Amino acid sequence: MAAARYRRFLKLCEEWPIEETKRGRDLGAFLRQRVGQAFREGERTQYPRLKDTSFTGVTVEECKMVLATDSVKQLEEMKKGIWKKLQEKFSAKNAEEDSK
């Protein structure tokens, strides 16, 4: 399984060239170095999580709260409310134009 992953990684490297103009800060070079190191260390390599948030700054607890079924239902109700308001607004305008 590791061999197949490594082959896919090598194929990705072929498609993602290193940019010589970005020495020391090229993402492609960084990924090659880190993934190569991880494959040398074995499949059980785990990188420590430095922060409890993602790139958005949202914590795991906040994500769970937002994605909870109750929150999703609440958002759907809010969307329905806005849609109904728009329908009412346009139907009122159409009624005014029809009466003229």
VOKOL-119050 format. One record per atom (N, C-alpha, C, O): y, x, z; atom name; residue number from 0. Coordinates in Angstrom, 3 decimals. Each point is the difference from the previous one (the first is absolute). Example, Ala and Ser with C-alpha at 12.3 -4.5 7.8 and 13.67 -1.06 7.14 Angstrom:
+----------+----------+----------+------+-----+
:        Y :        X :        Z : atom :  nr :
+----------+----------+----------+------+-----+
:   -5.690 :   13.190 :    7.800 :    N :   0 :
:    1.190 :   -0.890 :    0.000 :   CA :   0 :
:    1.200 :    0.900 :    0.000 :    C :   0 :
:   -0.019 :    1.036 :    0.665 :    O :   0 :
:    1.069 :   -1.386 :   -1.385 :    N :   1 :
:    1.190 :    0.820 :    0.060 :   CA :   1 :
:    1.090 :   -0.770 :    0.730 :    C :   1 :
:    1.108 :    0.509 :    0.169 :    O :   1 :
+----------+----------+----------+------+-----+
This chain:
+----------+----------+----------+------+-----+
:        Y :        X :        Z : atom :  nr :
+----------+----------+----------+------+-----+
:   -1.191 :    0.822 :    0.000 :    N :   0 :
:    1.191 :   -0.822 :    0.000 :   CA :   0 :
:    1.268 :    0.875 :    0.000 :    C :   0 :
:    0.974 :   -0.299 :   -0.690 :    O :   0 :
:   -1.009 :    1.366 :    1.464 :    N :   1 :
:    1.160 :    0.884 :    0.063 :   CA :   1 :
:    0.252 :    0.671 :   -1.349 :    C :   1 :
:    1.147 :    0.219 :   -0.391 :    O :   1 :
:   -2.208 :    0.097 :   -0.300 :    N :   2 :
:    0.146 :    0.658 :   -1.311 :   CA :   2 :
:    0.716 :   -0.925 :   -0.982 :    C :   2 :
:    0.850 :    0.445 :   -0.772 :    O :   2 :
:   -1.195 :   -1.731 :    0.804 :    N :   3 :
:    0.650 :   -0.955 :   -0.909 :   CA :   3 :
:    1.481 :   -0.129 :    0.335 :    C :   3 :
:    0.846 :   -0.060 :   -0.891 :    O :   3 :
:   -0.550 :    0.018 :    2.167 :    N :   4 :
:    1.415 :   -0.077 :    0.405 :   CA :   4 :
:    0.760 :    1.238 :   -0.436 :    C :   4 :
:    1.134 :   -0.085 :   -0.471 :    O :   4 :
:   -1.771 :    1.237 :    0.633 :    N :   5 :
:    0.664 :    1.239 :   -0.380 :   CA :   5 :
:    0.231 :    0.047 :   -1.503 :    C :   5 :
:    1.050 :    0.467 :   -0.442 :    O :   5 :
:   -2.010 :   -0.943 :   -0.358 :    N :   6 :
:    0.191 :   -0.042 :   -1.455 :   CA :   6 :
:    1.162 :   -0.918 :   -0.362 :    C :   6 :
:    0.800 :    0.321 :   -0.879 :    O :   6 :
:   -0.709 :   -1.476 :    1.567 :    N :   7 :
:    1.122 :   -0.905 :   -0.273 :   CA :   7 :
:    1.323 :    0.654 :    0.376 :    C :   7 :
:    1.005 :   -0.175 :   -0.688 :    O :   7 :
:   -1.011 :    0.930 :    1.785 :    N :   8 :
:    1.207 :    0.709 :    0.408 :   CA :   8 :
:    0.396 :    1.045 :   -1.043 :    C :   8 :
:    1.179 :    0.141 :   -0.322 :    O :   8 :
:   -2.155 :    0.584 :   -0.199 :    N :   9 :
:    0.293 :    1.002 :   -1.033 :   CA :   9 :
:    0.550 :   -0.655 :   -1.265 :    C :   9 :
:    0.891 :    0.550 :   -0.647 :    O :   9 :
:   -1.419 :   -1.721 :    0.295 :    N :  10 :
:    0.502 :   -0.722 :   -1.171 :   CA :  10 :
:    1.457 :   -0.419 :    0.232 :    C :  10 :
:    0.828 :    0.086 :   -0.907 :    O :  10 :
:   -0.531 :   -0.531 :    2.107 :    N :  11 :
:    1.375 :   -0.358 :    0.347 :   CA :  11 :
:    0.917 :    1.224 :   -0.105 :    C :  11 :
:    1.128 :   -0.105 :   -0.482 :    O :  11 :
:   -1.607 :    1.243 :    0.928 :    N :  12 :
:    0.793 :    1.230 :   -0.076 :   CA :  12 :
:    0.329 :    0.368 :   -1.444 :    C :  12 :
:    1.088 :    0.499 :   -0.284 :    O :  12 :
:   -2.028 :   -0.745 :   -0.627 :    N :  13 :
:    0.250 :    0.278 :   -1.414 :   CA :  13 :
:    1.133 :   -0.868 :   -0.541 :    C :  13 :
:    0.809 :    0.444 :   -0.814 :    O :  13 :
:   -0.769 :   -1.684 :    1.283 :    N :  14 :
:    1.017 :   -0.937 :   -0.483 :   CA :  14 :
:    1.339 :    0.161 :    0.723 :    C :  14 :
:    1.028 :   -0.476 :   -0.484 :    O :  14 :
:   -1.038 :    1.142 :    1.636 :    N :  15 :
:    1.213 :    0.164 :    0.798 :   CA :  15 :
:    0.324 :    1.488 :    0.089 :    C :  15 :
:   -0.431 :    0.671 :    0.938 :    O :  15 :
:    1.175 :   -0.155 :   -1.889 :    N :  16 :
:    0.277 :    1.441 :   -0.028 :   CA :  16 :
:    0.952 :    0.436 :    1.120 :    C :  16 :
:    0.775 :   -0.794 :    0.532 :    O :  16 :
:   -0.860 :    2.053 :   -0.203 :    N :  17 :
:    0.912 :    0.579 :    0.989 :   CA :  17 :
:    1.307 :    0.322 :   -0.708 :    C :  17 :
:    0.004 :    0.563 :   -1.095 :    O :  17 :
:    1.096 :   -0.922 :    1.726 :    N :  18 :
:    1.314 :    0.285 :   -0.572 :   CA :  18 :
:    0.515 :    1.319 :    0.573 :    C :  18 :
:    0.293 :    0.100 :    1.191 :    O :  18 :
:   -0.189 :    0.891 :   -2.040 :    N :  19 :
:    0.426 :    1.328 :    0.437 :   CA :  19 :
:    1.435 :    0.005 :    0.522 :    C :  19 :
:    0.377 :    0.878 :    0.777 :    O :  19 :
:    0.413 :   -1.846 :   -1.199 :    N :  20 :
:    1.395 :   -0.044 :    0.442 :   CA :  20 :
:    0.137 :   -0.483 :    1.444 :    C :  20 :
:    1.087 :    0.041 :    0.575 :    O :  20 :
:   -2.206 :   -0.502 :    0.007 :    N :  21 :
:    0.038 :   -0.520 :    1.373 :   CA :  21 :
:   -0.888 :    0.822 :    0.925 :    C :  21 :
:   -0.738 :   -0.559 :    0.811 :    O :  21 :
:    0.802 :    1.863 :   -0.927 :    N :  22 :
:   -0.835 :    0.866 :    0.833 :   CA :  22 :
:    0.256 :   -0.285 :    1.484 :    C :  22 :
:    1.143 :   -0.075 :    0.452 :    O :  22 :
:   -2.243 :   -0.079 :    0.284 :    N :  23 :
:    0.100 :   -0.229 :    1.434 :   CA :  23 :
:    0.261 :   -1.445 :    0.379 :    C :  23 :
:   -0.051 :   -0.336 :    1.183 :    O :  23 :
:    0.329 :   -0.534 :   -2.154 :    N :  24 :
:    0.252 :   -1.404 :    0.321 :   CA :  24 :
:   -0.587 :   -0.940 :   -1.047 :    C :  24 :
:    0.408 :   -1.157 :   -0.102 :    O :  24 :
:   -1.364 :    1.655 :   -0.672 :    N :  25 :
:   -0.648 :   -0.816 :   -1.020 :   CA :  25 :
:   -1.144 :   -0.785 :    0.630 :    C :  25 :
:   -0.874 :    0.581 :    0.644 :    O :  25 :
:    0.876 :   -1.890 :   -0.825 :    N :  26 :
:   -1.021 :   -0.867 :    0.575 :   CA :  26 :
:   -1.382 :    0.312 :   -0.551 :    C :  26 :
:   -0.978 :   -0.001 :    0.747 :    O :  26 :
:    0.884 :    0.267 :   -2.038 :    N :  27 :
:   -1.294 :    0.321 :   -0.603 :   CA :  27 :
:   -0.618 :    1.240 :    0.624 :    C :  27 :
:   -1.193 :    0.007 :    0.304 :    O :  27 :
:    1.976 :    1.032 :   -0.111 :    N :  28 :
:   -0.502 :    1.234 :    0.611 :   CA :  28 :
:   -0.412 :   -0.246 :    1.447 :    C :  28 :
:   -1.025 :    0.511 :    0.452 :    O :  28 :
:    1.816 :   -1.285 :    0.268 :    N :  29 :
:   -0.305 :   -0.310 :    1.397 :   CA :  29 :
:   -1.325 :   -0.754 :    0.112 :    C :  29 :
:   -0.838 :    0.320 :    0.843 :    O :  29 :
:    0.661 :   -1.328 :   -1.706 :    N :  30 :
:   -1.234 :   -0.778 :    0.042 :   CA :  30 :
:   -1.211 :    0.858 :   -0.347 :    C :  30 :
:   -1.051 :   -0.123 :    0.629 :    O :  30 :
:    1.193 :    0.980 :   -1.616 :    N :  31 :
:   -1.112 :    0.880 :   -0.363 :   CA :  31 :
:   -0.399 :    0.870 :    1.185 :    C :  31 :
:   -1.186 :    0.172 :    0.283 :    O :  31 :
:    2.175 :    0.370 :    0.402 :    N :  32 :
:   -0.265 :    0.889 :    1.127 :   CA :  32 :
:   -0.671 :   -0.757 :    1.137 :    C :  32 :
:   -0.998 :    0.471 :    0.546 :    O :  32 :
:    1.531 :   -1.645 :   -0.177 :    N :  33 :
:   -0.542 :   -0.768 :    1.132 :   CA :  33 :
:   -1.383 :   -0.572 :   -0.302 :    C :  33 :
:   -0.884 :    0.051 :    0.856 :    O :  33 :
:    0.681 :   -0.590 :   -2.043 :    N :  34 :
:   -1.298 :   -0.577 :   -0.334 :   CA :  34 :
:   -1.042 :    1.106 :   -0.132 :    C :  34 :
:   -1.135 :   -0.166 :    0.448 :    O :  34 :
:    1.500 :    1.274 :   -1.048 :    N :  35 :
:   -0.926 :    1.130 :   -0.091 :   CA :  35 :
:   -0.431 :    0.473 :    1.371 :    C :  35 :
:   -1.176 :    0.288 :    0.225 :    O :  35 :
:    2.119 :   -0.208 :    0.685 :    N :  36 :
:   -0.304 :    0.400 :    1.381 :   CA :  36 :
:   -0.930 :   -1.019 :    0.659 :    C :  36 :
:   -0.951 :    0.379 :    0.684 :    O :  36 :
:    1.219 :   -1.656 :   -0.884 :    N :  37 :
:   -0.827 :   -1.053 :    0.592 :   CA :  37 :
:   -1.425 :    0.056 :   -0.542 :    C :  37 :
:   -0.949 :   -0.182 :    0.762 :    O :  37 :
:    0.778 :    0.429 :   -2.059 :    N :  38 :
:   -1.344 :    0.081 :   -0.567 :   CA :  38 :
:   -0.741 :    1.218 :    0.526 :    C :  38 :
:   -1.215 :   -0.046 :    0.190 :    O :  38 :
:    1.932 :    1.130 :    0.046 :    N :  39 :
:   -0.648 :    1.186 :    0.563 :   CA :  39 :
:   -0.467 :   -0.266 :    1.432 :    C :  39 :
:   -1.039 :    0.509 :    0.420 :    O :  39 :
:    1.802 :   -1.301 :    0.322 :    N :  40 :
:   -0.347 :   -0.280 :    1.401 :   CA :  40 :
:   -1.083 :   -1.055 :    0.127 :    C :  40 :
:   -0.653 :   -0.090 :    1.040 :    O :  40 :
:    0.452 :   -0.704 :   -2.069 :    N :  41 :
:   -1.057 :   -0.998 :    0.032 :   CA :  41 :
:    0.537 :   -1.416 :    0.019 :    C :  41 :
:    1.207 :   -0.226 :    0.094 :    O :  41 :
:   -2.131 :   -0.728 :   -0.187 :    N :  42 :
:    0.353 :   -1.421 :   -0.108 :   CA :  42 :
:    0.609 :   -0.561 :    1.272 :    C :  42 :
:    0.732 :   -0.988 :   -0.059 :    O :  42 :
:   -1.010 :    1.582 :    1.194 :    N :  43 :
:    0.450 :   -0.580 :    1.266 :   CA :  43 :
:    1.413 :    0.413 :    0.390 :    C :  43 :
:    0.435 :   -0.245 :    1.126 :    O :  43 :
:    0.265 :    0.858 :   -2.038 :    N :  44 :
:    1.364 :    0.424 :    0.279 :   CA :  44 :
:    0.886 :   -1.214 :    0.231 :    C :  44 :
:    0.016 :   -0.929 :   -0.808 :    O :  44 :
:    0.720 :    0.940 :    1.912 :    N :  45 :
:    0.955 :   -1.065 :    0.271 :   CA :  45 :
:    1.328 :    0.644 :    0.359 :    C :  45 :
:    0.057 :    0.977 :    0.747 :    O :  45 :
:    0.996 :   -1.540 :   -1.290 :    N :  46 :
:    1.320 :    0.521 :    0.298 :   CA :  46 :
:    0.590 :   -0.779 :    1.162 :    C :  46 :
:   -0.096 :   -1.227 :    0.032 :    O :  46 :
:    0.698 :    1.913 :    0.915 :    N :  47 :
:    0.564 :   -0.721 :    1.144 :   CA :  47 :
:    1.175 :   -0.864 :   -0.427 :    C :  47 :
:    0.801 :    0.393 :   -0.847 :    O :  47 :
:   -0.712 :   -1.550 :    1.431 :    N :  48 :
:    1.106 :   -0.906 :   -0.285 :   CA :  48 :
:    1.166 :    0.428 :    0.883 :    C :  48 :
:   -0.096 :   -0.034 :    1.227 :    O :  48 :
:    1.198 :    0.436 :   -1.856 :    N :  49 :
:    1.121 :    0.534 :    0.755 :   CA :  49 :
:    0.883 :   -1.086 :    0.600 :    C :  49 :
:    0.642 :    0.213 :    1.029 :    O :  49 :
:   -0.610 :   -1.370 :   -1.668 :    N :  50 :
:    0.848 :   -1.096 :    0.476 :   CA :  50 :
:   -0.785 :   -1.296 :   -0.002 :    C :  50 :
:   -1.016 :   -0.118 :   -0.685 :    O :  50 :
:    1.484 :   -0.849 :    1.445 :    N :  51 :
:   -0.654 :   -1.302 :    0.059 :   CA :  51 :
:    0.565 :   -0.976 :   -1.022 :    C :  51 :
:   -0.280 :   -1.197 :    0.074 :    O :  51 :
:    1.063 :    1.682 :   -1.018 :    N :  52 :
:    0.610 :   -0.872 :   -0.993 :   CA :  52 :
:   -0.356 :    0.481 :   -1.399 :    C :  52 :
:   -0.511 :    1.103 :   -0.189 :    O :  52 :
:    0.796 :   -1.965 :   -0.787 :    N :  53 :
:   -0.188 :    0.383 :   -1.392 :   CA :  53 :
:    1.338 :    0.495 :   -0.536 :    C :  53 :
:    0.947 :    0.183 :    0.764 :    O :  53 :
:   -0.867 :    0.031 :   -2.059 :    N :  54 :
:    1.249 :    0.458 :   -0.594 :   CA :  54 :
:    1.100 :   -1.040 :    0.145 :    C :  54 :
:    1.182 :    0.325 :   -0.115 :    O :  54 :
:   -1.559 :   -1.572 :    0.366 :    N :  55 :
:    0.996 :   -1.059 :    0.160 :   CA :  55 :
:    0.593 :   -0.016 :    1.395 :    C :  55 :
:    1.043 :   -0.612 :    0.228 :    O :  55 :
:   -1.705 :    1.286 :    0.712 :    N :  56 :
:    0.461 :   -0.018 :    1.384 :   CA :  56 :
:   -0.594 :   -1.155 :    0.792 :    C :  56 :
:    0.354 :   -0.194 :    1.163 :    O :  56 :
:   -1.244 :   -0.568 :   -1.767 :    N :  57 :
:   -0.615 :   -1.153 :    0.654 :   CA :  57 :
:   -1.257 :    0.461 :    0.731 :    C :  57 :
:   -0.814 :    0.734 :   -0.559 :    O :  57 :
:    0.656 :   -1.165 :    1.806 :    N :  58 :
:   -1.178 :    0.373 :    0.775 :   CA :  58 :
:   -1.189 :   -0.870 :   -0.385 :    C :  58 :
:    0.150 :   -1.010 :   -0.687 :    O :  58 :
:   -1.324 :    1.412 :    1.135 :    N :  59 :
:   -1.222 :   -0.752 :   -0.286 :   CA :  59 :
:    0.101 :   -1.398 :    0.599 :    C :  59 :
:   -0.388 :   -0.980 :   -0.636 :    O :  59 :
:    0.905 :    0.888 :    1.850 :    N :  60 :
:    0.128 :   -1.297 :    0.649 :   CA :  60 :
:    0.927 :   -0.927 :   -0.784 :    C :  60 :
:   -0.288 :   -1.187 :   -0.154 :    O :  60 :
:    1.395 :    1.727 :   -0.338 :    N :  61 :
:    0.931 :   -0.805 :   -0.790 :   CA :  61 :
:   -0.645 :   -0.465 :   -1.311 :    C :  61 :
:    0.218 :   -1.132 :   -0.432 :    O :  61 :
:   -0.999 :    1.992 :   -0.188 :    N :  62 :
:   -0.704 :   -0.393 :   -1.232 :   CA :  62 :
:   -0.972 :   -1.134 :    0.277 :    C :  62 :
:   -0.063 :   -0.974 :   -0.750 :    O :  62 :
:   -0.700 :    1.107 :    1.840 :    N :  63 :
:   -0.950 :   -1.045 :    0.352 :   CA :  63 :
:    0.719 :   -1.319 :    0.256 :    C :  63 :
:   -0.475 :   -1.060 :   -0.406 :    O :  63 :
:    1.618 :    1.128 :    1.079 :    N :  64 :
:    0.750 :   -1.210 :    0.308 :   CA :  64 :
:    0.496 :   -0.663 :   -1.287 :    C :  64 :
:   -0.108 :   -1.217 :   -0.152 :    O :  64 :
:    0.646 :    2.003 :   -0.763 :    N :  65 :
:    0.537 :   -0.544 :   -1.249 :   CA :  65 :
:   -1.107 :   -0.579 :   -0.875 :    C :  65 :
:    0.200 :   -1.013 :   -0.670 :    O :  65 :
:   -1.358 :    1.649 :    0.674 :    N :  66 :
:   -1.099 :   -0.431 :   -0.853 :   CA :  66 :
:   -0.905 :   -1.043 :    0.653 :    C :  66 :
:   -0.974 :   -0.444 :   -0.609 :    O :  66 :
:    1.284 :    0.058 :    1.827 :    N :  67 :
:   -0.799 :   -1.007 :    0.690 :   CA :  67 :
:    0.075 :   -1.327 :   -0.755 :    C :  67 :
:    1.003 :   -0.299 :   -0.649 :    O :  67 :
:   -2.051 :   -0.475 :    0.737 :    N :  68 :
:   -0.086 :   -1.275 :   -0.715 :   CA :  68 :
:    1.170 :   -0.910 :    0.346 :    C :  68 :
:    0.570 :   -0.634 :   -0.888 :    O :  68 :
:   -0.206 :    0.561 :    2.158 :    N :  69 :
:    1.112 :   -0.860 :    0.402 :   CA :  69 :
:    1.315 :    0.428 :   -0.657 :    C :  69 :
:    0.791 :   -0.843 :   -0.422 :    O :  69 :
:   -0.566 :    2.149 :    0.339 :    N :  70 :
:    1.230 :    0.495 :   -0.623 :   CA :  70 :
:    0.020 :   -0.310 :   -1.489 :    C :  70 :
:    1.036 :   -0.378 :   -0.549 :    O :  70 :
:   -2.170 :    0.537 :   -0.095 :    N :  71 :
:   -0.087 :   -0.281 :   -1.436 :   CA :  71 :
:    0.254 :   -1.482 :   -0.256 :    C :  71 :
:    0.716 :   -0.357 :   -0.936 :    O :  71 :
:   -1.303 :   -0.507 :    1.768 :    N :  72 :
:    0.228 :   -1.439 :   -0.145 :   CA :  72 :
:    1.469 :   -0.331 :    0.202 :    C :  72 :
:    0.562 :   -0.830 :   -0.715 :    O :  72 :
:    0.058 :    1.480 :    1.689 :    N :  73 :
:    1.421 :   -0.227 :    0.264 :   CA :  73 :
:    0.846 :    0.398 :   -1.212 :    C :  73 :
:    0.939 :   -0.708 :   -0.361 :    O :  73 :
:   -1.268 :    1.825 :   -0.259 :    N :  74 :
:    0.720 :    0.434 :   -1.197 :   CA :  74 :
:   -0.192 :   -0.982 :   -1.149 :    C :  74 :
:    0.938 :   -0.288 :   -0.744 :    O :  74 :
:   -2.156 :   -0.223 :    0.605 :    N :  75 :
:   -0.259 :   -0.977 :   -1.056 :   CA :  75 :
:    0.824 :   -1.264 :    0.219 :    C :  75 :
:    0.510 :   -0.585 :   -0.956 :    O :  75 :
:   -0.379 :    0.166 :    2.208 :    N :  76 :
:    0.812 :   -1.179 :    0.309 :   CA :  76 :
:    1.470 :    0.258 :   -0.321 :    C :  76 :
:    0.702 :   -0.883 :   -0.493 :    O :  76 :
:   -0.243 :    2.107 :    0.778 :    N :  77 :
:    1.395 :    0.343 :   -0.314 :   CA :  77 :
:    0.224 :   -0.052 :   -1.502 :    C :  77 :
:    1.035 :   -0.486 :   -0.458 :    O :  77 :
:   -2.000 :    0.985 :   -0.315 :    N :  78 :
:    0.124 :   -0.025 :   -1.461 :   CA :  78 :
:    0.047 :   -1.436 :   -0.498 :    C :  78 :
:    0.801 :   -0.340 :   -0.871 :    O :  78 :
:   -1.658 :   -0.491 :    1.426 :    N :  79 :
:   -0.004 :   -1.405 :   -0.396 :   CA :  79 :
:    1.344 :   -0.635 :    0.319 :    C :  79 :
:    0.504 :   -0.812 :   -0.776 :    O :  79 :
:    0.074 :    1.172 :    1.903 :    N :  80 :
:    1.290 :   -0.555 :    0.382 :   CA :  80 :
:    1.092 :    0.367 :   -0.996 :    C :  80 :
:    0.805 :   -0.851 :   -0.377 :    O :  80 :
:   -0.773 :    2.080 :   -0.043 :    N :  81 :
:    0.997 :    0.457 :   -0.963 :   CA :  81 :
:   -0.220 :   -0.703 :   -1.339 :    C :  81 :
:    0.962 :   -0.432 :   -0.635 :    O :  81 :
:   -2.226 :    0.312 :    0.198 :    N :  82 :
:   -0.315 :   -0.644 :   -1.265 :   CA :  82 :
:    0.444 :   -1.459 :    0.017 :    C :  82 :
:    0.582 :   -0.493 :   -0.966 :    O :  82 :
:   -0.857 :   -0.185 :    2.061 :    N :  83 :
:    0.394 :   -1.412 :    0.104 :   CA :  83 :
:    1.520 :   -0.134 :   -0.039 :    C :  83 :
:    0.528 :   -0.920 :   -0.624 :    O :  83 :
:    0.187 :    1.851 :    1.299 :    N :  84 :
:    1.467 :   -0.027 :   -0.014 :   CA :  84 :
:    0.523 :    0.151 :   -1.422 :    C :  84 :
:    0.922 :   -0.707 :   -0.407 :    O :  84 :
:   -1.509 :    1.624 :   -0.344 :    N :  85 :
:    0.426 :    0.208 :   -1.385 :   CA :  85 :
:   -0.287 :   -1.238 :   -0.851 :    C :  85 :
:    0.825 :   -0.401 :   -0.821 :    O :  85 :
:   -1.986 :   -0.195 :    1.020 :    N :  86 :
:   -0.333 :   -1.209 :   -0.753 :   CA :  86 :
:    1.002 :   -1.109 :    0.293 :    C :  86 :
:    0.469 :   -0.685 :   -0.908 :    O :  86 :
:   -0.152 :    0.521 :    2.179 :    N :  87 :
:    0.948 :   -1.051 :    0.385 :   CA :  87 :
:    1.378 :    0.265 :   -0.590 :    C :  87 :
:    0.665 :   -0.915 :   -0.488 :    O :  87 :
:   -0.243 :    2.170 :    0.535 :    N :  88 :
:    1.320 :    0.363 :   -0.521 :   CA :  88 :
:    0.095 :   -0.309 :   -1.494 :    C :  88 :
:    0.973 :   -0.601 :   -0.456 :    O :  88 :
:   -1.992 :    1.017 :   -0.305 :    N :  89 :
:    0.042 :   -0.229 :   -1.437 :   CA :  89 :
:   -0.213 :   -1.462 :   -0.357 :    C :  89 :
:    0.580 :   -0.489 :   -0.970 :    O :  89 :
:   -1.392 :   -0.207 :    1.729 :    N :  90 :
:   -0.190 :   -1.428 :   -0.291 :   CA :  90 :
:    1.284 :   -0.773 :    0.304 :    C :  90 :
:    0.290 :   -0.989 :   -0.673 :    O :  90 :
:    0.482 :    1.418 :    1.671 :    N :  91 :
:    1.287 :   -0.652 :    0.299 :   CA :  91 :
:    0.992 :    0.249 :   -1.136 :    C :  91 :
:    0.741 :   -0.904 :   -0.386 :    O :  91 :
:   -0.723 :    2.116 :   -0.147 :    N :  92 :
:    0.894 :    0.317 :   -1.118 :   CA :  92 :
:   -0.370 :   -0.822 :   -1.224 :    C :  92 :
:    0.875 :   -0.532 :   -0.683 :    O :  92 :
:   -2.174 :    0.428 :    0.405 :    N :  93 :
:   -0.453 :   -0.786 :   -1.152 :   CA :  93 :
:    0.381 :   -1.478 :    0.163 :    C :  93 :
:    0.365 :   -0.658 :   -0.974 :    O :  93 :
:   -0.448 :    0.149 :    2.187 :    N :  94 :
:    0.348 :   -1.396 :    0.254 :   CA :  94 :
:    1.497 :   -0.233 :   -0.241 :    C :  94 :
:    0.396 :   -1.030 :   -0.546 :    O :  94 :
:    0.429 :    2.002 :    0.959 :    N :  95 :
:    1.447 :   -0.108 :   -0.221 :   CA :  95 :
:    0.311 :    0.018 :   -1.503 :    C :  95 :
:    0.826 :   -0.777 :   -0.481 :    O :  95 :
:   -1.490 :    1.664 :   -0.245 :    N :  96 :
:    0.255 :    0.109 :   -1.450 :   CA :  96 :
:   -0.475 :   -1.269 :   -0.718 :    C :  96 :
:    0.631 :   -0.437 :   -0.962 :    O :  96 :
:   -1.711 :   -0.140 :    1.410 :    N :  97 :
:   -0.536 :   -1.211 :   -0.625 :   CA :  97 :
:    0.921 :   -1.202 :    0.238 :    C :  97 :
:    0.115 :   -0.883 :   -0.850 :    O :  97 :
:    0.539 :    0.862 :    2.020 :    N :  98 :
:    0.854 :   -1.140 :    0.336 :   CA :  98 :
:    1.342 :    0.048 :   -0.747 :    C :  98 :
:    0.693 :   -1.015 :   -0.066 :    O :  98 :
:   -0.322 :    2.140 :   -0.481 :    N :  99 :
:    1.290 :    0.142 :   -0.692 :   CA :  99 :
:   -0.033 :   -0.599 :   -1.348 :    C :  99 :
:    1.002 :    0.032 :   -0.715 :    O :  99 :
+----------+----------+----------+------+-----+
